[in-house]
Amino acid sequence: MIAQNTDRTGDSLKERRIGIYDRLKRIPCAVRRRARAGAIHEKSGLGICLLLGRCAIVVVTLLLAAVQVATAADSLDSGRGAQASKAVRNADTAVRRVEELAARVVDEAGVTGIGLAIVHDGMVLSERGFGVTDVSTKEAVDADTVFRLASLSKTFASALAAQLIDDGALRWESRIADQLPALKLHDIQAAQQLSVLDILSHRVGLPYNTYDRDLEANQPYPLLVAKLGDAPATCQPGDCYAYQNIAFSLIGDMVFAVTGDFYSHQVERRLFHPLGMYSATYGRDALEASVRWARPHIRSRGRWQAVRPKETYYRIPPAAGVNASARDMSQWLLAQLGDRPDVLSAAQLKTMHTGQVDTPGEIRGAGWRGERVRDAQYGIGWRVFDYAGQPLIFHAGAVQGYRAMMALLPDQNFGIVLMWNCESGAPSGLLATALDDMLALPSRDWTGLERVPKRRNRR
């Protein structure tokens, strides 16, 4: 927003400068016209001198004004250039430090593998991999290695919904019961009020993570939806926040109802393919069919052990079904920062990135959330934070053997995504490090590498 205002100011100064020059060029013509019209008497030398003297004063005044405008414009351009140069330096610093720390996190903290993407001002600054896809094969992670995104998948659900709303197939206020009349909640009236906006902003009125444990126990998604009516109500829809996976995934049923197509096919056609996210897929079978993919790792006898990805959360694609590489996710970051208006418009992004409900629990606890986040809300498929006074659009994800984090600084046109294939918290500090560097905040050891003994290659 600041940059836009500055651009308008610069244009205004240029227009004023051009206008002054035009007036200067017209003065001699005006003098000649007045002379021909008789305003200056041919025989009155005194009148001619007085008029020329007045014209000289006007010329000098306009020249001085032109110099002031030109100086102001040059100063503005210089200031804008200095700000842009500083932003570029900050972004370059963030990339350099995060890449260096990512290598150390793998080498010293024993993290198995990391995928990283960083973008700034419409450019991809980093698409890299660190570590290995599998501790037994030692295959290296690269920019095309596919990871499981877990709850970062929710950002695709909100984007698809926004597109369908612009197409007129849905409205944010569309009632779920109009398309899914069999849906039941504990309060019958509440089920009739529940909207698309409510489910995508976790304002359903159910307890936190309703029936997630049942999903993990291999109960099928349709059965869990049918059981929502048995869950106690905590508030009316739209009145309070509680994070959901089962209820959130009702958007997939809504998409099928209004398009006649499977939810995953719609995301692929409307988002993955236009953005060039060529290795992004849905489901375990697609992950395992990828040319190169990161195996999930869990701790076993003090070491990481590769296991097969669990199927459970893949059964709810809108909430946790996406697989993608760092190269894929750099394109998703660019789209979310407004650099792909052919896919996601500025109006759609503004709606998704606007907070809908307060989430005060996100600002409590240790680490960067407790120290840097001053305010926290949930938007539509995204968390909306105040990070040290700057708007931060964020989401994280976790399933067995995988972790992922994604963050956008819209005012700086900066974005970062991190994905890793083990259950370690160390890489999360890389994200805060990048944000701090981009905002020129005091450096902190968010990864904890300086506080713990080195554990070289303990995988």
MILO-963583 format. One line per 8 residues: number of its first residue (from 1); for each residue x, y, z of C-alpha. Coordinates in steps of 0.1 Angstrom, whole numbers. Example, Ala and Ser with C-alpha at 12.3 -4.5 7.8 and 13.67 -1.06 7.14 Angstrom:
BEGIN
1	123 -45 78  137 -11 71 .
# end
This chain:
BEGIN
1	0 0 0  28 24 8  45 18 -25  12 25 -43  8 58 -26  44 67 -33  39 60 -70  8 82 -71 .
9	27 110 -54  56 107 -79  31 108 -109  15 139 -94  49 156 -91  57 148 -127  24 161 -139  29 194 -120 .
17	64 197 -134  51 192 -170  23 217 -164  48 243 -153  70 238 -184  40 241 -206  30 274 -190  66 287 -195 .
25	65 279 -232  31 297 -236  42 330 -220  58 345 -251  28 336 -272  5 353 -247  26 384 -248  24 385 -285 .
33	-13 380 -285  -19 408 -261  4 431 -281  -16 423 -313  -48 429 -294  -37 464 -284  -32 457 -248  3 471 -253 .
41	3 503 -272  29 504 -300  40 539 -291  40 534 -254  75 523 -245  67 526 -208  38 502 -211  60 477 -229 .
49	86 479 -202  61 474 -174  45 444 -191  79 428 -199  89 434 -163  58 417 -150  64 388 -174  100 385 -162 .
57	88 382 -126  63 355 -136  90 336 -155  114 337 -126  86 326 -102  76 297 -124  112 287 -129  117 286 -91 .
65	86 265 -87  98 241 -114  131 237 -96  113 230 -63  90 204 -80  120 187 -97  140 187 -65  110 171 -46 .
73	105 145 -73  142 136 -74  142 134 -36  112 111 -37  127 89 -64  159 88 -44  140 78 -12  120 52 -30 .
81	151 38 -46  169 36 -12  139 18 3  139 -7 -26  176 -13 -22  172 -19 15  144 -44 9  166 -62 -17 .
89	195 -63 8  172 -76 35  158 -103 13  193 -114 2  204 -115 38  174 -137 47  181 -161 19  218 -164 28 .
97	212 -169 65  183 -194 61  203 -215 36  233 -216 58  212 -224 89  192 -251 70  224 -269 62  234 -266 99 .
105	200 -278 111  205 -310 90  241 -315 99  240 -305 136  204 -310 148  201 -343 129  170 -333 108  166 -357 79 .
113	156 -335 50  143 -300 42  127 -284 12  130 -246 10  115 -219 -12  118 -181 -8  104 -154 -31  106 -116 -31 .
121	92 -89 -54  79 -114 -79  112 -133 -81  122 -168 -69  153 -163 -47  157 -198 -35  145 -233 -44  166 -258 -26 .
129	168 -291 -8  190 -301 22  196 -335 37  181 -368 24  148 -382 14  154 -415 33  181 -422 59  185 -457 45 .
137	191 -448 8  208 -414 14  191 -399 -17  196 -362 -16  166 -337 -13  165 -312 -41  141 -285 -53  119 -311 -70 .
145	116 -335 -41  79 -339 -31  69 -335 5  35 -339 22  20 -305 31  -5 -316 57  -26 -285 68  -9 -262 43 .
153	-35 -279 20  -62 -256 36  -48 -226 17  -57 -244 -16  -92 -250 -3  -98 -213 4  -84 -203 -30  -106 -227 -49 .
161	-137 -215 -29  -128 -179 -38  -126 -188 -75  -160 -206 -74  -175 -176 -56  -163 -153 -83  -178 -177 -109  -211 -174 -91 .
169	-212 -211 -82  -209 -203 -45  -212 -174 -20  -193 -171 12  -227 -170 29  -239 -201 11  -255 -224 36  -240 -259 37 .
177	-274 -275 43  -287 -261 10  -263 -285 -9  -258 -311 19  -293 -315 34  -283 -346 54  -258 -326 75  -267 -327 112 .
185	-253 -307 141  -262 -310 178  -284 -279 173  -307 -284 143  -310 -247 138  -272 -243 138  -269 -269 110  -292 -247 89 .
193	-271 -216 96  -237 -230 89  -220 -213 59  -190 -218 36  -173 -189 54  -179 -206 88  -163 -239 79  -133 -223 61 .
201	-126 -200 91  -131 -227 118  -162 -211 132  -184 -242 131  -193 -242 169  -177 -277 176  -150 -286 201  -114 -284 188 .
209	-104 -311 163  -137 -329 165  -133 -365 155  -96 -363 145  -88 -392 168  -115 -413 151  -100 -404 117  -66 -415 130 .
217	-83 -448 141  -92 -454 105  -129 -445 107  -140 -433 72  -147 -396 65  -185 -401 56  -191 -418 89  -174 -390 108 .
225	-195 -364 90  -226 -383 99  -215 -382 136  -211 -344 137  -246 -343 150  -235 -362 181  -207 -337 190  -216 -311 217 .
233	-220 -275 205  -196 -249 220  -213 -219 203  -235 -209 174  -218 -211 140  -198 -180 133  -195 -170 170  -163 -187 181 .
241	-131 -204 169  -121 -240 172  -97 -256 146  -113 -284 126  -103 -310 100  -134 -330 94  -158 -301 94  -134 -280 73 .
249	-134 -308 46  -171 -302 40  -159 -277 14  -149 -307 -7  -185 -320 -7  -197 -285 -15  -174 -283 -45  -187 -316 -58 .
257	-223 -305 -53  -219 -272 -73  -195 -284 -100  -202 -321 -104  -165 -328 -102  -142 -341 -76  -126 -315 -53  -90 -326 -61 .
265	-97 -324 -99  -109 -289 -95  -78 -278 -76  -56 -294 -102  -74 -278 -131  -78 -243 -116  -46 -240 -95  -19 -266 -100 .
273	-19 -266 -138  -22 -228 -144  5 -220 -119  29 -246 -133  29 -267 -101  37 -298 -121  46 -322 -93  18 -311 -70 .
281	-7 -339 -64  -33 -353 -39  -31 -386 -20  -7 -412 -9  -6 -431 -42  4 -400 -61  31 -391 -35  46 -426 -38 .
289	45 -423 -76  65 -391 -76  99 -392 -93  116 -381 -60  97 -379 -27  107 -375 9  98 -405 32  84 -396 66 .
297	106 -404 96  98 -412 132  121 -417 162  130 -453 169  157 -462 195  171 -427 194  174 -426 156  152 -416 127 .
305	135 -445 109  117 -441 76  81 -454 75  53 -455 50  31 -424 49  -1 -428 68  -33 -428 47  -56 -413 73 .
313	-54 -376 67  -53 -381 30  -89 -391 33  -98 -354 39  -81 -337 9  -93 -301 16  -78 -302 51  -45 -322 45 .
321	-43 -339 11  -17 -320 -9  19 -331 -19  43 -306 -34  79 -297 -40  99 -266 -32  97 -256 -69  59 -260 -68 .
329	55 -240 -36  76 -211 -49  48 -206 -75  22 -209 -48  39 -182 -28  41 -159 -58  3 -164 -65  -5 -157 -29 .
337	15 -124 -30  -5 -112 -60  21 -119 -87  -4 -142 -106  -36 -121 -110  -46 -144 -139  -51 -171 -113  -59 -153 -80 .
345	-71 -117 -81  -61 -90 -56  -97 -90 -43  -97 -127 -37  -64 -125 -19  -76 -96 3  -107 -116 13  -87 -148 22 .
353	-60 -129 41  -85 -109 62  -90 -121 98  -124 -134 106  -121 -145 142  -97 -139 170  -73 -168 180  -55 -155 212 .
361	-41 -190 219  -16 -184 190  3 -157 209  10 -177 240  39 -200 245  76 -201 238  95 -193 206  88 -167 180 .
369	50 -169 183  51 -159 219  77 -132 214  70 -117 180  32 -122 174  12 -94 190  -22 -103 176  -36 -134 160 .
377	-67 -142 139  -78 -168 115  -88 -157 80  -101 -180 53  -77 -210 51  -49 -188 66  -38 -175 99  -34 -137 101 .
385	-8 -124 126  7 -91 136  44 -100 136  64 -73 153  40 -47 139  38 -61 104  10 -82 89  20 -118 85 .
393	-1 -144 66  8 -178 79  -1 -215 81  16 -246 94  10 -283 90  19 -316 108  11 -353 102  32 -383 111 .
401	67 -379 99  61 -345 81  61 -309 91  56 -277 70  53 -240 75  45 -211 51  45 -174 56  39 -142 37 .
409	48 -106 44  25 -88 20  38 -53 26  73 -65 17  62 -88 -11  81 -116 6  73 -153 11  89 -184 25 .
417	79 -221 27  97 -249 46  89 -286 45  107 -314 63  103 -351 67  108 -358 104  92 -348 136  117 -322 147 .
425	109 -287 157  143 -272 148  135 -262 112  106 -240 124  132 -214 137  144 -209 101  111 -192 92  113 -167 121 .
433	150 -160 111  139 -152 76  111 -129 88  134 -111 112  160 -105 85  135 -92 60  121 -68 86  156 -59 99 .
441	147 -70 134  174 -79 160  189 -113 153  178 -142 175  188 -178 178  153 -192 169  167 -226 158  185 -232 191 .
449	217 -242 173  238 -220 195  223 -234 227  227 -271 223  258 -293 216  264 -303 180  250 -337 171  267 -342 137 .
457	249 -366 114  230 -384 141  203 -398 119 .
# end
